[in-house]
């Protein structure tokens, strides 16, 4: 324990405290007075201490946040707190249903569409089951996106009108928008957020979704008018009087 504590940069009592609180797994006992502490847990100890020092989080909250999270030397408490806030906001509004690839195809979704969306990274199915019973399952926002596409097809927007490939352009454009959004948050909010990063990240995530919808509504017609004007040849507007 003394070697593990020294390399982690914390006192031995701190390691014991983390063990009692369940933040670290029990060591492998090699004898009555000796135990083996996994060196790969050193970054985790440092991360716990850093979250306490910079964000003033209680250990019970840190334990919840670090559940099933791999920690390495690149750990940054600010990025971590921001990621947790965004994830909480997304999970709170995400669809909890899931459907298998087979059932989606049976309902009318083309296999080529599922393959295309997966290759573009638009959806990320999870493999479940074993052997012949194994299948890919789509859930959350992935399933909501596929259902939205199905609804569009039922309402007459065919593959010829809006081919699935067009979503690649949407993804590219939205990636740029998301980069701007995150940059604004990092530069404007993070330096002033102090210990409230996780909550403010969740709030900003929810607000930005509404902001994008509202701005798109306001821009649709003006942008259409600009496109129409750009396509109208000069001099085609015959406003002159004829003799």
C-alpha positions in Angstrom: 0.0 0.0 0.0 2.8 2.4 0.8 4.3 2.0 -2.7 0.9 2.4 -4.3 0.1 5.5 -2.3 3.5 7.1 -3.0 3.2 6.5 -6.8 -0.4 7.8 -6.7 0.7 11.0 -4.9 -1.7 10.6 -1.9 -1.2 9.5 1.7 -1.8 5.9 2.8 -4.9 7.0 4.8 -6.4 8.4 1.6 -6.0 5.1 -0.2 -7.6 3.3 2.8 -10.5 5.8 2.7 -11.1 5.3 -1.0 -11.1 1.5 -0.4 -13.7 1.9 2.4 -15.9 4.1 0.1 -15.8 1.6 -2.7 -13.9 3.9 -5.1 -11.2 1.3 -5.5 -11.4 -2.5 -5.7 -10.0 -4.5 -2.9 -6.3 -5.5 -3.4 -5.2 -9.1 -3.9 -4.1 -10.4 -0.5 -0.8 -12.3 -0.8 -0.4 -12.9 2.9 -1.8 -11.6 6.2 0.2 -8.4 6.1 0.8 -8.1 2.3 -1.4 -7.2 -0.6 -1.0 -6.5 -4.3 -2.3 -3.2 -5.6 -2.8 -2.9 -9.4 -0.6 -0.2 -10.8 -3.2 0.5 -13.5 -5.4 2.0 -10.7 -2.9 4.9 -10.1 -4.5 7.2 -12.7 -7.9 6.5 -11.0 -6.6 7.6 -7.6 -5.2 10.8 -9.1 -8.5 11.4 -10.9 -10.5 11.0 -7.7 -8.2 13.5 -5.9 -8.3 15.9 -8.8 -12.1 15.8 -8.9 -12.2 16.6 -5.2 -9.7 19.4 -5.5 -11.0 21.2 -8.6 -14.7 20.5 -8.5 -15.2 19.9 -4.8 -17.3 16.8 -5.5 -18.2 14.5 -2.6 -16.9 10.9 -2.9 -20.4 9.4 -3.4 -20.9 11.6 -6.5 -17.4 10.8 -7.8 -18.1 7.1 -7.3 -21.2 7.4 -9.4 -19.5 9.4 -12.1 -16.6 7.0 -12.4 -18.8 3.9 -12.6 -17.5 1.7 -15.4 -15.2 4.5 -16.7 -11.7 3.7 -17.8 -9.2 6.3 -16.5 -5.7 6.9 -17.9 -3.0 9.5 -17.7 -4.8 11.9 -20.0 -7.7 12.4 -17.6 -8.9 16.0 -17.3 -11.5 16.8 -14.6 -13.0 19.7 -16.6 -13.5 17.6 -19.8 -14.8 14.7 -17.7 -17.4 16.9 -15.8 -18.5 18.4 -19.2 -18.9 15.0 -20.7 -21.0 13.8 -17.7 -23.3 16.8 -18.0 -23.9 16.3 -21.7 -24.4 12.6 -21.3 -27.0 13.2 -18.6 -28.9 15.7 -20.8 -28.9 13.3 -23.7 -30.0 10.3 -21.6 -32.8 12.2 -20.0 -34.5 12.7 -23.4 -33.4 9.6 -25.2 -35.8 6.9 -26.4 -35.3 3.8 -24.2 -36.9 1.4 -26.7 -34.8 -1.0 -28.8 -35.4 -3.1 -31.9 -33.5 -5.7 -33.7 -32.2 -5.4 -37.3 -34.4 -8.3 -38.3 -37.6 -6.6 -37.0 -36.7 -3.3 -38.6 -36.2 -5.0 -41.9 -39.5 -6.8 -41.5 -41.2 -3.4 -40.9 -39.9 -2.0 -44.2 -36.5 -0.5 -43.4 -34.1 -1.5 -46.2 -31.0 -3.5 -45.2 -28.9 -1.1 -47.5 -30.1 1.8 -45.5 -29.1 0.2 -42.2 -25.7 -0.6 -43.6 -25.2 2.9 -45.0 -26.2 4.6 -41.7 -23.9 2.3 -39.8 -20.9 2.9 -42.1 -21.5 6.7 -41.9 -21.5 6.5 -38.1 -25.0 7.8 -37.9 -26.2 4.8 -36.0 -24.2 2.4 -33.8 -26.1 -0.9 -33.3 -25.2 -3.2 -30.4 -24.8 -6.9 -31.0 -26.8 -9.1 -28.6 -27.2 -12.8 -28.3 -25.0 -15.7 -29.4 -24.8 -18.0 -32.3 -27.8 -18.2 -34.6 -29.8 -16.1 -32.2 -27.4 -13.1 -32.4 -28.6 -9.9 -34.0 -27.9 -6.2 -34.1 -30.1 -4.0 -32.0 -30.8 -0.3 -32.5 -31.9 1.9 -29.6 -32.2 5.4 -28.3 -31.6 8.2 -30.8 -30.6 5.6 -33.4 -34.0 4.0 -33.3 -35.7 7.4 -33.2 -33.8 8.4 -36.4 -34.8 5.2 -38.2 -38.4 5.7 -37.2 -38.4 9.2 -38.4 -37.1 8.0 -41.8 -39.8 5.4 -41.9 -42.5 8.1 -41.1 -41.1 10.2 -44.0 -41.4 7.3 -46.4 -45.0 6.6 -45.3 -45.9 10.2 -45.9 -44.6 10.1 -49.5 -41.0 11.2 -49.3 -39.5 8.4 -51.3 -35.8 7.3 -51.5 -35.7 8.9 -55.0 -36.8 12.3 -53.4 -34.6 12.1 -50.3 -32.0 9.3 -50.7 -30.4 8.0 -47.5 -27.0 9.2 -48.7 -28.1 12.8 -48.2 -27.7 12.3 -44.4 -23.9 12.3 -45.0 -24.2 16.0 -45.9 -26.3 16.6 -42.8 -23.8 14.9 -40.6 -20.9 17.0 -42.0 -22.8 20.3 -41.6 -23.9 19.4 -38.1 -20.4 18.4 -37.0 -19.2 21.9 -37.8 -22.2 23.4 -35.9 -21.4 21.1 -32.9 -17.7 22.2 -33.0 -18.8 25.8 -32.9 -21.2 25.1 -30.0 -18.6 23.3 -27.9 -15.9 25.9 -28.6 -18.3 28.7 -27.5 -19.1 26.7 -24.3 -15.4 26.0 -23.6 -14.4 29.6 -24.1 -17.4 31.3 -22.5 -18.8 29.0 -19.8 -16.0 26.8 -18.6 -13.7 29.6 -17.3 -16.5 31.0 -15.3 -18.3 27.8 -14.3 -16.1 26.9 -11.3 -17.6 23.8 -9.7 -20.9 23.8 -11.6 -19.5 22.4 -14.9 -21.6 19.2 -15.0 -25.0 21.0 -14.3 -24.2 23.9 -16.8 -23.1 21.4 -19.4 -26.5 19.6 -19.1 -28.4 23.0 -19.2 -26.4 24.2 -22.2 -27.0 20.9 -24.1 -30.8 21.2 -23.7 -30.9 24.9 -24.5 -28.7 24.5 -27.7 -31.1 21.9 -29.1 -34.0 24.4 -28.7 -31.8 27.2 -30.1 -30.9 25.2 -33.3 -34.6 24.4 -33.9 -35.7 28.0 -33.5 -32.9 29.5 -35.6 -33.6 27.0 -38.3 -37.3 28.0 -38.4 -36.3 31.7 -38.7 -33.8 31.0 -41.4 -35.9 28.7 -43.7 -37.9 31.3 -45.6 -35.2 34.0 -45.8 -32.7 31.5 -47.1 -35.2 30.1 -49.6 -35.7 33.7 -50.9 -32.0 34.2 -51.2 -31.7 30.9 -53.2 -34.5 32.0 -55.5 -32.9 35.4 -56.1 -29.6 33.8 -56.8 -31.1 31.5 -59.4 -33.1 34.3 -61.2 -31.1 35.6 -64.2 -30.4 39.3 -64.3 -32.8 41.2 -66.4 -35.5 38.5 -66.3 -37.7 40.8 -64.2 -39.5 42.7 -67.0 -40.7 45.7 -65.2 -40.2 48.2 -68.1 -43.2 49.6 -69.9 -43.8 48.5 -73.5 -44.6 51.1 -76.2 
